[in-house]
Amino acid sequence: MKPAAFTYHRAYDVNETIALLGELGPDAKILAGGQSLVAMMNFRLARPSALVDITRIAGLDYQRRDGDGLHIGALTTHRAVEKAKLDGFAVLPKAARWIGHYPIRCRGTFGGSIAHGDATSEWCVLAVLLEAVIVLQGPTGQREVPATEFFHGFFMTATEPDEMVVEIRFPRPAPHAALTEFSQRKGDFAVVAAAARLDLANDEVLTSRIVLGGVGPKPVVVDADLAGRPATEDTWRAAGEAAAAQVDPPSDGHGSSAYRKKLTATLVARALAEAAA
Ligand SMILES: Cc1cc2nc3c(=O)[nH]c(=O)nc-3n(C[C@H](O)[C@H](O)[C@H](O)COP(=O)(O)OP(=O)(O)OC[C@H]3O[C@@H](n4cnc5c(N)ncnc54)[C@H](O)[C@@H]3O)c2cc1C
């Protein structure tokens, strides 16, 4: 299938992108890796009047340490993250392997995934888990939005039509973090994804955070305070059951609500065990 007609524009820096988006109006869209947008255009799920291609913008493809934190440029591909050695953030390269297939990971971008706002996206789930900050640039400059406030609903985010995601900032390392998921075929989007982060001391949980994908219109933070609990399989299993009891997932062709609840219990327990290991 071919997309409906649109005009094509290429931007060579962020300011030019913002200016073009302003000129072309709210029906214009940024084109990054094209791995979601082009498919949606082919299926007429998206019908932008114009595309602003940002793939030639130099200097937005990086993974940079800032003290303890990590900054990822919007045009960094999934594959670049998959190949990186990110001390304290090993959960990111590990999770990259769940994203689609190799060619998709070579073209799809970190910023594109965040801007697209799919509730099952590994980067969206991990941005919420690790309390990342999304840096947006628009006509009046930059603003920072916590990932916990960035995702508004099905493919809806805090990004305004004349703004661009330029960077994703992860404030602190998470050596005990993991993401796991289930999909019917390798490379498909997750039916349910579960991510967990722990702080541990003497085989006891100090702090915990659990985030789910695929159980609602945006990544869902589970209410789970495991502080003081032993780092054991029993704790992880109970936390999985507690997480499943909190969600009311949708039913669709990939699985019923009840099936997704069962997946939630299993995957949360698995993510916690992996995070603790
Ligand atoms: C078969 C298949 C399987 C896939 N499986 C997975 C998977 O398992 N997990 C997963 O997370 N993804 C998956 N994807 C999607 C893939 O990860 C995409 O790369 C990603 O969703 C979007 O990144 P992109 O750079 O391709 O963005 P594009 O497709 O170019 O753009 C997506 C949307 O974001 C907007 N946008 C892009 N960049 C910016 C920016 N910097 N600022 C503001 N707006 C921007 C665009 O206007 C568009 O609305 C899959 C794709 C396919 C085709």
The ligand as an SDF file (V2000), in Angstrom:
LIG
                    3D

 53 58  0  0  0  0  0  0  0  0999 V2000
    7.2810   -4.9690   12.4480 C   0  0  0  0  0  0  0  0  0  0  0  0
    7.5810   -3.9300   13.4810 C   0  0  0  0  0  0  0  0  0  0  0  0
    7.7840   -4.3360   14.7910 C   0  0  0  0  0  0  0  0  0  0  0  0
    8.0590   -3.3850   15.7640 C   0  0  0  0  0  0  0  0  0  0  0  0
    8.2370   -3.8050   17.0490 N   0  0  0  0  0  0  0  0  0  0  0  0
    8.4710   -2.9010   18.0130 C   0  0  0  0  0  0  0  0  0  0  0  0
    8.6360   -3.2980   19.3610 C   0  0  0  0  0  0  0  0  0  0  0  0
    8.6020   -4.4770   19.6960 O   0  0  0  0  0  0  0  0  0  0  0  0
    8.8250   -2.3210   20.2830 N   0  0  0  0  0  0  0  0  0  0  0  0
    8.8870   -0.9810   19.9460 C   0  0  0  0  0  0  0  0  0  0  0  0
    9.0670   -0.1230   20.8220 O   0  0  0  0  0  0  0  0  0  0  0  0
    8.7550   -0.5810   18.6870 N   0  0  0  0  0  0  0  0  0  0  0  0
    8.5520   -1.4930   17.7080 C   0  0  0  0  0  0  0  0  0  0  0  0
    8.4070   -1.0660   16.4150 N   0  0  0  0  0  0  0  0  0  0  0  0
    8.4210    0.3960   16.1290 C   0  0  0  0  0  0  0  0  0  0  0  0
    9.8240    0.9530   16.0710 C   0  0  0  0  0  0  0  0  0  0  0  0
   10.4690    0.8450   17.3050 O   0  0  0  0  0  0  0  0  0  0  0  0
    9.8570    2.4350   15.6780 C   0  0  0  0  0  0  0  0  0  0  0  0
   11.1870    2.6760   15.4080 O   0  0  0  0  0  0  0  0  0  0  0  0
    9.4360    3.4630   16.7010 C   0  0  0  0  0  0  0  0  0  0  0  0
    8.1310    3.2350   17.1290 O   0  0  0  0  0  0  0  0  0  0  0  0
    9.3810    4.8750   16.1420 C   0  0  0  0  0  0  0  0  0  0  0  0
   10.6450    5.3800   15.8680 O   0  0  0  0  0  0  0  0  0  0  0  0
   10.9820    5.9680   14.4540 P   0  0  0  0  0  0  0  0  0  0  0  0
   12.2870    6.6590   14.6050 O   0  0  0  0  0  0  0  0  0  0  0  0
   10.8900    4.9270   13.4320 O   0  0  0  0  0  0  0  0  0  0  0  0
    9.8430    7.0990   14.2880 O   0  0  0  0  0  0  0  0  0  0  0  0
    8.8700    7.4360   13.0830 P   0  0  0  0  0  0  0  0  0  0  0  0
    8.1510    6.2240   12.6330 O   0  0  0  0  0  0  0  0  0  0  0  0
    9.5970    8.2280   12.0580 O   0  0  0  0  0  0  0  0  0  0  0  0
    7.8620    8.4170   13.8470 O   0  0  0  0  0  0  0  0  0  0  0  0
    6.9380    7.9250   14.7750 C   0  0  0  0  0  0  0  0  0  0  0  0
    6.1180    9.1040   15.3360 C   0  0  0  0  0  0  0  0  0  0  0  0
    6.9210    9.9380   16.1800 O   0  0  0  0  0  0  0  0  0  0  0  0
    7.0490   11.2520   15.6320 C   0  0  0  0  0  0  0  0  0  0  0  0
    8.4650   11.6170   15.8510 N   0  0  0  0  0  0  0  0  0  0  0  0
    9.5580   10.8940   15.4800 C   0  0  0  0  0  0  0  0  0  0  0  0
   10.6640   11.4680   15.9860 N   0  0  0  0  0  0  0  0  0  0  0  0
   10.2660   12.5590   16.6580 C   0  0  0  0  0  0  0  0  0  0  0  0
   10.9510   13.5550   17.4320 C   0  0  0  0  0  0  0  0  0  0  0  0
   12.2760   13.5230   17.6090 N   0  0  0  0  0  0  0  0  0  0  0  0
   10.2220   14.5380   18.0150 N   0  0  0  0  0  0  0  0  0  0  0  0
    8.8590   14.5730   17.8800 C   0  0  0  0  0  0  0  0  0  0  0  0
    8.1540   13.6780   17.1610 N   0  0  0  0  0  0  0  0  0  0  0  0
    8.8650   12.6730   16.5720 C   0  0  0  0  0  0  0  0  0  0  0  0
    6.6390   11.1480   14.1830 C   0  0  0  0  0  0  0  0  0  0  0  0
    6.1040   12.3680   13.6850 O   0  0  0  0  0  0  0  0  0  0  0  0
    5.5890   10.0470   14.2620 C   0  0  0  0  0  0  0  0  0  0  0  0
    4.3630   10.5790   14.7050 O   0  0  0  0  0  0  0  0  0  0  0  0
    8.1550   -2.0000   15.4160 C   0  0  0  0  0  0  0  0  0  0  0  0
    7.9820   -1.5990   14.0950 C   0  0  0  0  0  0  0  0  0  0  0  0
    7.6930   -2.5540   13.1260 C   0  0  0  0  0  0  0  0  0  0  0  0
    7.5220   -2.0860   11.7120 C   0  0  0  0  0  0  0  0  0  0  0  0
  1  2  1  0
  2  3  1  0
  2 52  2  0
  3  4  2  0
  4  5  1  0
  4 50  1  0
  5  6  2  0
  6  7  1  0
  6 13  1  0
  7  8  2  0
  7  9  1  0
  9 10  1  0
 10 11  2  0
 10 12  1  0
 12 13  2  0
 13 14  1  0
 14 15  1  0
 14 50  1  0
 15 16  1  0
 16 17  1  0
 16 18  1  0
 18 19  1  0
 18 20  1  0
 20 21  1  0
 20 22  1  0
 22 23  1  0
 23 24  1  0
 24 25  2  0
 24 26  1  0
 24 27  1  0
 27 28  1  0
 28 29  2  0
 28 30  1  0
 28 31  1  0
 31 32  1  0
 32 33  1  0
 33 34  1  0
 33 48  1  0
 34 35  1  0
 35 36  1  0
 35 46  1  0
 36 37  1  0
 36 45  1  0
 37 38  2  0
 38 39  1  0
 39 40  1  0
 39 45  2  0
 40 41  1  0
 40 42  2  0
 42 43  1  0
 43 44  2  0
 44 45  1  0
 46 47  1  0
 46 48  1  0
 48 49  1  0
 50 51  2  0
 51 52  1  0
 52 53  1  0
M  END
$$$$
